Amino acid sequence: MTTYLIFSDVDGTLMINHTQLTDLTKQTLHQVMTLGHQFYIASGRMLPLAREAANQVGGPVKVIAANGATFEQNNELVTTYLTAEQLDKSYEIALGYNCKIFFFETNRLYYTGDEVPYAKYAAKANVFNMADLHSLPLIGPEMLPNLAGHVTNAIAYGQPADLNLVRIALARQTNLNLASSNDNNLEIIPHGIDKATAISAIQSATGIDRDHTIVFGDGLNDLGMFKVAKYSVAMGNADDVLKEAAHAITLPNTQDGVAVYLRDFFNLTD
């Protein structure tokens, strides 16, 4: 039997409303893994939140988190970090354009603003404990030097027009990789890193090539991984740019698009 690597984004792709994994999708993923295929979460989420999604699926699921800045390969965690200068510039520019910014370690996040990140989501999801995220307020820029070599990525939140100015300024002053999963955030990732670089490393480690790789996504931060898989599948609710780049388009996440595609691809039956 030929083994496939399968990678799926979470929010807007695998789950409904960021929290709901349907019975059909879960059943389908278990069938696929039982056949020997390898399934990975490939998310912009920080590691604990990506692992929470993997735990909801159950079984031998591995994780790409932080848009590729940290991922599980064999029994190891491979991680890339932002530099002190990149942290400083990201903080200065984001706050200078009236945006909030969150900095992520593999198991801790630091935030600006008065609201604890993801608290409303946690209460709604009821699938993880906020204490597990170790959320800490970022008191000021004097904290940043101590975070160098620990922060994998950052996300700026704000109005689309303000975030566009942040993007322009960061692109001009740094060599960071910049992406977005929607128009109210800007994902800040180490240079040369994205979901695609993690997938390529996993392909090399497993010996499973792009011709036997399937990826699912809905946002522009999924565009890179579409280039390293023969079977790149955009959700019916995906950004139009992603649909144009895709090998195929499946149903929206609200209609079990991932499961429908996999059941057809692998000729699965109940």
Disulfide bonds with the S-S distance in Angstrom:
none
